[in-house]
Amino acid sequence: MNSDRPPAPDSRTPVPGPGPAARTSPPALPPQPALTLDALGKKCPVPIIMLADRIRDVPIGQTIEVLADDPAARTDVPAWCTLKSQEFAGTRDLPVGWSFLVRRSY
């Protein structure tokens, strides 16, 4: 037996986890959108037309926010992102409608 080596850890010894601060840190806030499009009150396909028309106004890697209250936007915006290879970054409920975040990929 080599006496220069530390003893093997005992599998019964608890391993300390992250401290209380690590467990209670608030989640990071999403970055502010570079551009917000207000499509509230507009029916399909107007919110998508607005998004397609303005996506190139934001730098690559930045987000554009689309505000919409037409229920079709809940499926149309993510579908448009997939079709156009843009990143759908999420939805947030608003008092009236939703906020859709799209990150420009190219």
QUIKAPE-V910445 format. One record per pair of residues at least 12 apart in sequence whose C-alpha atoms are under 7 Angstrom apart, sorted by the first residue. I is the first residue (numbers start at 1). J is the second residue. If there is no record, write none. Layout:
# QUIKAPE-V910445
i-><I I>
j-><J J>
This chain:
# QUIKAPE-V910445
i-><33 33 33 33 34 34 34 34 35 35 35 36 36 36 37 37 37 38 38 38 39 39 39 40 40 40 41 42 43 44 44 47 48 55 60 60 60 61 61 61 62 62 63 63 63 63 64 64 64 65 65 65 65 66 66 66 67 67 67 68 68 68 69 69 69 86 86 86 86 87 87 87 87 88 88 88 89 89 89>
j-><62 63 64 65 58 62 63 64 58 64 65 64 65 66 65 66 67 66 67 68 66 67 68 67 68 69 69 70 70 70 72 68 77 104 104 105 106 103 104 105 103 104 101 102 103 104 101 102 103 99 100 101 102 99 100 101 98 99 100 97 98 99 96 97 98 102 103 104 105 102 103 104 105 101 102 103 101 102 103>
